[in-house]
Amino acid sequence: MTERNEAALRDKLQDLMKYGVSANMEELDRIYHDDIVVMDLGIDGRLTRLEKQGFMAMLKEAFRDKIPEEHLWARVHSLTVNGDRGHVLISRKIPVGGPKMHIDLSIDFVFEDDRWQVTREVNFSRPDREAA
């Protein structure tokens, strides 16, 4: 059984990043809650809202033919657990929405069915300066 603490949430975050960049849909399906909502605000002010299947399809397309190890850069700014709720504030550099984007993510987790699951992501995306 997974624990409801920061170490276990950090482990789940690592899994999320690893499975995301390798487009492992089976594992992502277990991490993403059935009711997940993902909102991405682009630098141009455009808001994109996706639910589970749409978001997973977008990830699958974004990481097709990519080398996963090239997309693991991350900076965790905050990781907290309060009972069965967790929150992560993280920055990533990944090829979603462009060749390489710098994305700041606010990720809400819930501990349900003996595991941490993502219920919401609110993201701010902009082109990565180093890739420009």
Secondary structure, 3 states (H helix, E strand, C coil): CCCCCHHHHHHHHHHHHHHHHCCCHHHHHHHEEEEEEEEEEECCCCEEEEEHHHHHHHHHHHCCCCCHHHHCCEEEEEEEEECCEEEEEEEEEECCCCCCEEEEEEEEEEEECCEEEEEEEEEEEEECHHHC
